[in-house]
């Protein structure tokens, strides 16, 4: 269960176990380990890594989960999260685990640029076979850093400008979708 209701205090009121929230927990666990040297953080991250590796993969991407429709959905957001997690985790692994993590990292990296990045628009789709664009799928790759973007052949300044234009981002406003998809939603 991966949610917490801040109004009622109920824990686990969502029963879907998604990749992204678990990977974020893994990122937290790694930073906890790096800050405190408490091995429990690294062990938790390793356990999350093992779980993600066990999920369905297609063309290097990891599915959003193990159950129901989630085995068929390959989210850009969740795979960007996973790539960030792998980049932090990899230096703390050795042997077969390190080789698996490197293969996972290479697969996700390739999938992001070859399957969900649209070079002509300089935007990322929400996921595989989902050409809707959303702010998070274009802003999260920026958090991977300029080095990653450049390794993909993406000019960071041009990418930011394309995202600002597509999502009508300014100092006072923004839209969560690109112009085409935004026009499909009635506005007040």
N, C-alpha and C positions, 0 to 999 in steps of 0.2 A: 504494500500500500504506500502510495507516494504523495500524500497530501496532508495538509493540516489546515483546519478551518479556524481562522483567527477570531471569528465571532463566537463560535460555540466551544472552541477548544478541542473538538473532536479530531482524533488522529486517524488517518487512514480511511477517510470517507470516499476515496476513489480507489477502486480495486485493481485498476490497470497498472501493470508494472512496465513502464517505458524505459527505453535505453537512456535517453537524455538526462532525466533526473538522477538516475543511478550513476551516470558518468560524472555529473556535477558533484555528487557525493564523493566519488572517487577523487576528483580534483581537490575538494576540501580535505579529504583524508591525506592526500599527498602533501599538501601545504602544512597540515597539522604535523605530519611526520618531519618535514623539513624544518619546521620551527622548533619542535620539542624533542626530536630524536626518539619519540615514543613509537616503537615498532608496531603498535596496534594500528596506527595510521597506514603504514606501508602494507601491512597484512590485509587490511580492509580494501585498499586499492587493488592489491593483487587478486583478491576474491572477486571484486567487481570486474576486473579485467577477464578473469576466467569465465565469468558469467556472460559477458558480452561476446567473447570468442565463441561461445556455444550457440549463439543466436544465428538465425539464417543470414547468409551473406549473398549478395548478387553483385557481380562486377567490382568487388572490393568494398561495397557499402554494407553496413550492418542494418538489419531490419529494426523497426521501432520496438519490437517485443517478440515474445515467444508464443503468444496466444491469439486466437481469433484472427481478425483482419490484420493485426499488427505485423504478422510475419510477411505480409505482402506490401507493406508501406516502408519506403526508404526515404527518410526525411533528411533534407539538407542540414537543418538545424542540429539534429541529433548526431549526424556524422561529423559536423564541424566540432561539436562538443567532444566527440570521441577522438578526433584528431588531436585536439588540444590536450586531452587526458593522456593519450599515448606519448606525446612529445615530452610531457612531464615525467611519466612513469618509466619510459625506456631506459634512462641512465641508471635506474635502480633495479634493473633485471639483469640476469646473466643466463648463459646457456640456451636451452631450448625456449625458455620464456622470452628471452631477449629476441631470439630469432622469430618467434611467433609475433611478438609485438612489432618488430620491424616490418614483417610481412603485412600485418594489419594496417600499420601506418602507411605503407606504400600503396596498399589497396584503396584505402579511404582517400588518400591524397589524389590518386589517379581518378577515382570516381568523381570527386568533387569538380575537378577541372574538365573531365571528359564527358560527364553525363548530365550535370546540372548547371554548369556555367554556360551562359549564352554570350559568347565573345562579341557579337555585333552590338548588343545592348549593354554589355558589361554588367549584367545582373545575374544573380543565381535564381533558379527556379526553387519552389518550396521542396521539391523532391523528384524522384525518378518518375517519369510519365505524369508529372504534375507541373504544368508550365505557368501556374499562377505564381506571381512574384509577391513577396512580402518584405517589409523593412528588416525583420530579424534575419532573414536568409541573406541579405546583403550586408548587414552591419556586423554579424557575428564573424564572418571571415576576416574582417578588419582587425578583430581582436587577436587573430593568430599572428599578426604582425606583418610589417612590410616585407620582411625576408621571405615569408611564405608566399605572399602575393607576388613578389618579384620572381620567385621560383616557378610560379605558374604563368609567367609572362604578362602579368597584370600590372600596369602602372597605377600605383596607389592613389595618386592625386586625381588621375582621370577616373578611376573607379569611384572615388568619393564623389566627384562631380556628377557622374552618371547616376549614382544613388540619390544624391540630393535632388537632381532634376526629376527622376522617375517617381520619387515618393513625395515630391513637393515639400522638401524639408527646407525650412528657413529658421531664423532665430525665434519666430513666434508660432509657426505651424508645421505640421507634417501629416502625411496620410500613411496608413499602414500597408497600402497596396500600391502597385504601379497604376498609372493613369488608366490603362485599358480596363483593368479589373475594378478599379475604384468607380468607374462609370457604370458598372453593372449593379452597384449597390445604391439603393435610393438614399439620398442625403436629405437631412432635415433642412 
